[in-house]
């Protein structure tokens, strides 16, 4: 997920929410859901959608003011920015398009250059299930002249944000927790995953089986029809790149300008996404350790990269023996990897990570330590109910996208088999998740991506959350695409967030002209530098 800290016309930072991944199921495994395909998607020509979106009555948007009451500051800000909010009624189950319905909330900022208007563009920040409505005015500002030619549409995905919600009442969350350093920690995560799944089954058992990326793509096409558009443009980040790819697969004739930033591997749907993320995270940590060692006088983590990594290892092993006490919180070995990865996701937050490790190291030595902003945000997300609705919706979509192994022992053996290559990150990437106990089974097989719909893929070379091999896999699957790679950058979210002139100019040129670059590009950091 792209977490927006600053979204301006110049540079912005985006912190990636790390998705702890379980490996995909293979033959002979007991699965959390292996139901036959129930929803027809057609042959990639939009035939399924014709029955759902082109009915005689047709979908419509019920427009209204964005503010939902005197306490709704976000809605008031949207109203002040001239944004329109609306609800589009969609089927809960697309196999029964005239059955039960739900609403998907949208927000529209109309094109500020109506004479040269191109159409509507949906913006998605990943997650999956990240609410987007509130950032529409920021996107309008950041996109400048290119965005002026589009109606910018924020869509809160089904079950998230202002759409018909799912909230399982979680007081503790698994994402992005680790299975930790030993069997005892793994057992705690099994217990947590089982409890979270049980809570969702008890509160939303009749609905959560309809949470999936494929259904979100179908919702997008309902929105397209409700807006009166023949085609739809799309800007998606992180997990939103998979949603955009699924849309091009299900509705190829309706896809206009498609930008997929920080792309994920389309062959690894659901929680399998980051199964192999650990080695590249290790490489990023080593790179950061060299940075921190050069600043030992400021942070005191070690004068060499080896000493800095030893400090990190000491923190992890100490937290496994006994949780670190910081600011009234207990930080154990299921949380330490998440604390490190949070700031490791962006090279612009190297200093934040150094500060975090310094705090953790002080606590590991038994000293008094206070939380910084990064740790405060992480612990609020993991150990309280503050983000229960967001985590519930994210998990429901991931569990609905693909079946996973059900046997906890499978995860334990898989972690053990990979622990040596990355003691810190493998138990995080391969952890057990609530999907292993999910009460609903996936209603359809994952959508297989393979088409020639034009799209522009944007990727930071050293992104650890949406890694380069995954972006290259998406590029291959979308045979009509071009790819722009930002060389040497470790960040998650490039266009509008990094301030890389080559990337921004390339994307803006494509959005305004509809013409992709003639070849893939490799960009350097800086205002306008470019190389082939």
C-alpha positions in Angstrom: 0.0 0.0 0.0 1.2 3.5 -0.7 1.0 5.6 2.5 1.0 9.2 1.4 3.1 11.4 3.7 3.4 14.3 1.2 1.8 14.4 -2.2 2.8 17.6 -4.0 3.8 18.8 -7.4 7.4 18.1 -6.6 8.6 15.3 -4.4 6.8 13.1 -2.0 7.6 10.1 0.2 5.7 6.9 0.0 6.1 4.2 2.7 5.1 0.7 1.5 3.0 -1.5 3.7 4.9 -4.8 3.7 2.7 -7.8 3.0 3.6 -10.9 4.9 3.3 -13.7 2.4 2.3 -17.3 2.5 3.5 -19.5 -0.4 1.1 -20.6 -3.1 -0.6 -24.0 -2.8 0.6 -26.8 -5.0 -0.8 -30.2 -5.8 -1.5 -32.5 -2.9 -1.8 -29.6 -0.3 -4.9 -29.1 1.9 -6.3 -25.8 0.7 -8.2 -23.0 2.5 -10.5 -23.0 -0.6 -10.5 -24.8 -3.8 -14.0 -24.2 -5.1 -14.6 -24.5 -8.8 -14.8 -21.5 -11.0 -18.3 -20.0 -10.5 -18.0 -16.6 -12.0 -17.7 -16.4 -15.8 -15.2 -13.7 -17.0 -15.6 -14.4 -20.7 -12.7 -14.7 -23.1 -11.1 -11.4 -22.2 -13.4 -9.4 -24.5 -15.7 -8.0 -21.9 -18.5 -10.5 -22.5 -19.1 -11.0 -18.8 -19.4 -7.3 -18.1 -22.0 -6.8 -20.8 -24.5 -8.6 -18.7 -23.6 -6.7 -15.5 -23.0 -3.1 -16.7 -25.0 -2.7 -19.8 -28.4 -3.7 -18.5 -31.4 -1.7 -19.7 -31.5 0.4 -16.6 -27.7 0.8 -16.4 -25.7 1.6 -13.3 -25.8 5.2 -12.0 -23.9 7.2 -9.4 -26.0 8.7 -6.6 -24.1 12.0 -6.2 -24.1 13.9 -2.9 -21.9 16.2 -0.8 -18.8 14.5 0.6 -19.3 15.6 4.2 -21.2 13.0 6.1 -21.7 15.2 9.2 -20.1 17.8 11.4 -17.3 15.5 12.5 -16.3 14.4 9.0 -13.2 16.6 8.4 -12.2 14.7 5.3 -15.6 15.1 3.7 -15.6 18.8 4.5 -12.2 19.2 2.9 -13.4 17.4 -0.2 -16.4 19.7 -0.4 -14.2 22.7 0.0 -12.0 21.5 -2.9 -15.0 21.2 -5.2 -15.0 17.4 -5.2 -18.2 15.5 -5.8 -18.9 12.3 -3.9 -21.2 9.5 -5.0 -22.2 5.9 -4.5 -22.5 3.3 -7.2 -24.7 0.3 -6.6 -23.0 -3.0 -7.6 -23.9 -6.7 -7.2 -22.5 -8.4 -4.2 -22.1 -11.5 -6.3 -21.5 -10.9 -10.0 -22.7 -14.5 -10.7 -26.1 -13.2 -9.6 -26.1 -9.6 -11.0 -29.8 -9.1 -10.0 -29.3 -10.4 -6.5 -28.1 -8.6 -3.4 -26.3 -5.3 -3.9 -23.8 -3.1 -2.1 -22.4 0.4 -2.7 -18.9 1.4 -3.8 -18.1 5.0 -2.9 -16.4 7.3 -5.4 -15.2 10.9 -5.5 -14.8 12.9 -8.6 -12.7 16.0 -9.3 -13.8 17.2 -12.7 -11.2 18.0 -15.4 -9.9 21.6 -15.0 -9.1 21.7 -18.7 -12.5 20.7 -20.0 -11.8 21.8 -23.6 -9.1 19.1 -23.8 -10.8 16.6 -21.6 -9.7 12.9 -22.3 -12.0 11.0 -19.9 -12.2 9.6 -16.4 -9.2 8.2 -14.5 -9.5 6.0 -11.4 -6.7 6.3 -8.9 -5.7 3.4 -6.6 -3.1 3.3 -3.9 -2.9 -0.4 -3.4 -3.2 -2.1 -0.1 -5.2 -3.9 -1.3 -8.3 -2.0 -0.1 -6.7 1.3 0.6 -9.3 4.1 0.7 -8.5 6.7 -1.9 -11.4 9.2 -1.8 -9.6 11.6 0.6 -6.5 12.0 -1.6 -8.3 13.1 -4.8 -7.5 16.9 -4.3 -3.9 16.0 -3.6 -3.7 14.0 -6.8 -5.3 16.9 -8.7 -2.5 19.2 -7.5 0.3 16.8 -8.0 -0.6 15.8 -11.6 -0.6 19.3 -12.9 -1.3 19.8 -16.6 -1.6 16.1 -17.3 -4.2 15.6 -14.7 -6.1 18.7 -15.8 -7.4 16.8 -18.8 -9.0 14.0 -16.7 -11.9 13.7 -14.3 -9.9 12.2 -11.4 -11.9 9.4 -9.6 -11.1 8.1 -6.2 -12.7 4.7 -5.6 -12.8 3.2 -2.1 -12.7 -0.6 -3.0 -15.6 -2.8 -2.0 -15.7 -3.4 1.7 -13.2 -0.5 2.4 -13.4 3.1 3.4 -16.7 4.7 2.5 -17.9 1.8 0.5 -20.1 -0.9 2.2 -17.6 -1.9 4.9 -16.1 -5.0 6.4 -14.8 -4.6 10.0 -14.1 -7.8 11.9 -13.5 -5.9 15.2 -9.8 -6.9 15.4 -7.9 -5.5 18.3 -4.6 -6.8 17.0 -3.4 -7.3 13.4 -1.1 -9.8 11.6 0.0 -7.5 8.7 3.1 -7.2 8.6 3.9 -9.4 11.5 6.6 -12.1 11.4 6.5 -15.7 12.7 9.6 -14.7 14.8 12.8 -16.5 15.8 11.5 -19.8 17.2 8.6 -22.2 17.5 7.0 -20.4 20.4 6.7 -17.2 18.4 5.3 -19.1 15.4 2.7 -20.7 17.7 1.6 -17.3 18.9 1.1 -16.2 15.2 -0.9 -19.4 14.5 -3.2 -18.6 17.4 -3.5 -14.9 16.3 -4.3 -15.9 12.6 -6.9 -18.4 13.7 -8.6 -15.9 16.0 -8.7 -13.1 13.4 -10.2 -15.5 10.8 -12.8 -16.7 13.3 -13.8 -13.1 14.1 -14.3 -12.3 10.4 -16.4 -15.4 9.9 -18.6 -14.6 12.9 -19.2 -10.9 11.8 -19.1 -11.0 8.0 -19.4 -14.7 7.0 -22.1 -14.0 4.4 -20.1 -11.3 2.6 -16.4 -11.8 2.7 -16.4 -14.5 0.1 -17.2 -11.8 -2.4 -14.0 -9.8 -1.6 -11.5 -10.2 -4.4 -9.4 -8.2 -6.9 -11.5 -9.6 -9.7 -14.7 -8.3 -8.2 -13.0 -4.9 -7.6 -12.2 -4.8 -11.3 -15.8 -5.5 -12.1 -16.8 -2.8 -9.8 -14.5 -0.4 -11.7 -16.3 -1.3 -14.9 -19.7 -0.6 -13.2 -18.2 2.8 -12.3 -17.1 3.4 -15.9 -20.6 2.8 -17.0 -22.1 4.9 -14.3 -19.9 7.8 -15.4 -21.0 7.4 -19.0 -17.6 6.6 -20.3 -16.8 4.2 -23.1 -13.3 3.7 -21.8 -11.5 4.1 -18.5 -8.0 5.3 -17.6 -6.3 4.1 -14.5 -3.4 5.0 -12.2 -2.5 2.2 -9.8 0.3 1.7 -7.3 1.6 -1.4 -5.6 -1.2 -4.0 -5.2 -3.2 -1.6 -7.4 -1.1 -2.7 -10.3 -2.6 -6.1 -10.0 -6.1 -4.6 -10.0 -5.2 -2.6 -13.1 -3.8 -5.7 -14.8 -7.0 -7.7 -14.0 -9.1 -4.9 -15.4 -7.2 -5.0 -18.7 -7.7 -8.8 -18.8 -11.4 -8.8 -18.1 -12.2 -5.6 -20.0 -9.5 -5.1 -22.6 -11.6 -3.0 -25.0 -12.5 -0.6 -22.2 -9.0 0.2 -21.0 -7.6 3.6 -22.1 -4.4 5.0 -20.5 -3.1 2.5 -17.9 -0.2 3.4 -15.6 1.0 0.7 -13.2 3.6 2.0 -10.6 5.6 -0.3 -8.2 4.3 -3.3 -9.9 3.6 -6.7 -8.4 4.0 -10.2 -9.9 0.7 -11.2 -11.4 1.5 -14.9 -11.1 1.6 -14.5 -7.3 -1.9 -13.4 -6.2 -3.2 -13.1 -2.7 -0.8 -13.7 0.2 1.8 -15.4 -2.0 3.1 -12.0 -3.3 6.2 -11.6 -1.1 7.1 -15.2 -0.5 10.5 -14.6 -2.0 11.1 -11.1 -0.8 13.6 -11.9 2.0 16.8 -12.0 -0.1 16.3 -8.6 -1.6 15.4 -7.2 1.8 18.6 -8.6 3.1 20.5 -6.8 0.3 18.7 -3.6 1.1 19.5 -3.9 4.8 23.2 -4.4 4.0 23.1 -1.3 1.8 21.5 0.7 4.6 24.1 -0.7 7.1 26.9 0.8 5.0 25.0 4.1 5.1 24.6 3.9 8.8 28.2 2.9 9.4 29.4 6.0 7.6 27.3 8.0 10.2 28.4 6.1 13.3 29.1 9.4 15.1 25.5 10.4 14.7 23.6 7.2 15.4 26.2 5.0 17.2 25.1 1.7 15.6 28.6 0.6 14.5 31.6 1.9 12.6 31.4 -0.8 9.9 28.4 -2.4 8.0 29.2 -5.7 9.9 28.9 -4.0 13.2 25.6 -2.3 12.3 24.1 -5.6 11.1 25.3 -7.2 14.4 23.4 -4.4 16.3 20.3 -5.3 14.3 20.8 -9.0 15.0 21.3 -8.3 18.7 18.0 -6.4 18.8 16.2 -9.3 17.1 17.6 -12.1 19.3 17.0 -10.0 22.5 13.4 -9.4 21.5 13.0 -13.2 21.1 14.2 -13.8 24.6 12.1 -11.1 26.2 9.9 -8.4 24.6 11.5 -5.0 24.5 9.7 -2.4 26.7 9.4 0.9 25.0 6.8 3.6 25.8 4.5 1.1 27.5 4.6 -1.4 24.7 6.1 -4.9 24.4 8.0 -5.3 21.2 8.8 -8.9 20.5 10.4 -10.8 17.6 7.2 -10.9 15.6 7.3 -7.0 15.5 11.0 -6.1 15.2 11.2 -7.2 11.5 8.2 -5.1 10.7 9.7 -2.1 12.5 12.9 -2.4 10.4 11.1 -3.0 7.1 8.8 -0.1 7.5 11.6 2.5 7.1 13.8 0.2 5.0 11.2 0.5 2.2 12.6 3.9 1.1 16.1 5.1 0.9 14.8 8.6 1.8 14.0 7.3 5.3 17.5 5.8 6.1 17.8 8.2 9.0 14.4 7.2 10.3 15.5 3.6 10.3 18.7 4.4 12.0 16.7 6.2 14.7 14.4 3.3 15.1 17.2 0.8 15.4 18.9 3.0 17.9 15.8 3.1 20.1 15.4 -0.7 19.8 19.1 -1.2 20.7 18.8 1.0 23.8 15.8 -1.1 24.9 17.7 -4.3 24.2 20.4 -3.2 26.5 17.9 -2.5 29.2 18.0 1.3 28.8 15.1 3.7 28.8 13.8 4.4 25.3 10.9 6.4 23.9 9.0 5.7 20.7 9.6 7.7 17.6 6.9 8.5 15.1 7.6 5.4 12.9 7.3 3.0 15.8 4.3 4.8 17.2 2.5 4.4 13.9 3.5 0.8 13.5 2.4 -0.3 17.0 -0.9 1.6 16.6 -1.5 -0.4 13.4 -0.5 -3.8 14.8 -1.5 -3.8 18.5 -4.7 -1.7 18.6 -8.0 -1.7 16.8 -7.4 1.7 15.2 -7.0 0.1 11.7 -9.3 -2.9 12.1 -11.5 -2.0 9.2 -8.5 -1.5 6.8 -6.8 -4.7 7.9 -10.1 -6.7 7.7 -10.7 -5.5 4.1 -7.1 -6.1 3.0 -7.1 -9.6 4.4 -10.5 -10.4 2.9 -9.3 -9.5 -0.6 -6.1 -11.4 -0.3 -7.8 -14.5 1.0 -10.4 -14.2 -1.7 -7.8 -13.9 -4.5 -6.1 -17.3 -4.1 -6.3 -20.4 -1.9 -3.5 -21.2 0.4 -2.2 -24.2 2.4 -4.3 -24.9 5.5 -1.9 -26.9 7.6 0.2 -24.8 10.1 3.0 -27.3 9.9 3.4 -26.6 6.2 4.3 -23.0 7.1 6.6 -24.0 9.9 8.6 -26.3 7.7 8.7 -23.8 4.9 10.1 -21.1 7.3 12.6 -23.5 8.7 13.8 -24.4 5.2 14.5 -20.8 4.4 15.5 -19.4 7.9 19.3 -19.7 7.2 19.2 -17.5 4.1 17.5 -14.7 6.0 16.8 -15.2 9.7 15.3 -11.8 10.0 13.0 -11.6 6.9 12.1 -15.2 5.8 9.8 -15.8 8.8 8.1 -12.5 7.9 7.7 -13.2 4.2 6.6 -16.8 4.7 4.5 -16.4 7.8 1.1 -18.0 8.4 -1.8 -15.7 7.8 -5.6 -15.7 8.6 -6.2 -17.1 5.1 -5.1 -20.5 6.4 -8.2 -20.5 8.6 -10.4 -18.3 6.5 -14.1 -19.2 6.7 -14.8 -18.4 3.1 -13.4 -20.2 0.0 -12.3 -18.3 -3.1 -15.2 -18.4 -5.6 -13.0 -18.4 -8.7 -9.4 -19.2 -9.7 -7.0 -16.2 -9.9 -7.3 -14.2 -13.1 -4.4 -15.2 -15.4 -2.9 -12.1 -16.9 -1.8 -12.3 -20.6 -2.9 -9.7 -23.1 -1.6 -6.9 -25.4 -3.5 -4.0 -23.9 -1.1 -0.9 -23.9 0.1 0.1 -20.4 3.0 1.9 -18.9 4.8 0.2 -16.0 6.9 2.3 -13.6 9.4 0.7 -11.3 12.1 1.6 -8.8 15.1 -0.7 -9.4 15.6 -1.6 -5.7 12.0 -1.5 -4.5 11.8 -4.2 -1.7 8.0 -4.2 -1.4 7.1 -4.6 -5.1 10.4 -6.0 -6.4 11.9 -5.7 -9.9 11.4 -9.3 -11.0 7.7 -9.0 -10.3 7.5 -5.9 -12.3 9.3 -7.6 -15.1 6.9 -10.5 -14.9 3.9 -8.1 -15.3 5.7 -6.4 -18.2 6.0 -9.8 -19.9 2.4 -10.7 -19.2 1.2 -7.3 -20.6 2.8 -7.8 -24.0 1.7 -4.3 -25.2 3.3 -2.5 -22.3 6.4 -0.4 -21.9 8.5 -0.2 -18.7 10.3 2.8 -17.1 12.8 1.8 -14.5 14.2 4.3 -12.0 17.9 3.2 -11.7 19.4 2.7 -8.3 16.4 3.9 -6.3 15.0 2.0 -3.2 11.5 3.4 -3.0 7.9 2.3 -3.3 5.8 4.6 -5.4 7.7 6.6 -8.1 5.4 8.8 -10.2 4.4 11.9 -8.3 6.2 10.6 -5.2 9.9 10.6 -6.0 10.4 13.8 -7.9 12.2 11.9 -10.7 11.8 14.2 -13.7 12.4 11.5 -16.3 9.7 9.3 -14.8 7.2 12.1 -14.3 7.7 13.5 -17.8 7.4 10.1 -19.4 4.2 9.3 -17.6 2.7 12.7 -18.2 3.5 12.5 -21.9 1.8 9.2 -22.2 -1.3 10.4 -20.3 -1.7 13.4 -22.5 -0.9 11.8 -25.8 -2.0 8.2 -25.3 1.3 7.1 -27.0 3.6 4.8 -25.1 7.4 5.3 -25.4 8.8 3.5 -28.4 11.0 1.4 -26.2 11.6 0.6 -22.5 13.5 3.3 -20.6 15.9 3.4 -17.7 15.9 6.7 -15.9 18.4 8.3 -13.6 17.6 10.3 -10.5 17.3 14.1 -11.1 15.0 16.5 -12.8 15.1 15.4 -16.4 18.0 12.8 -16.8 17.2 9.8 -19.0 19.1 6.9 -20.4 18.2 3.9 -22.6 
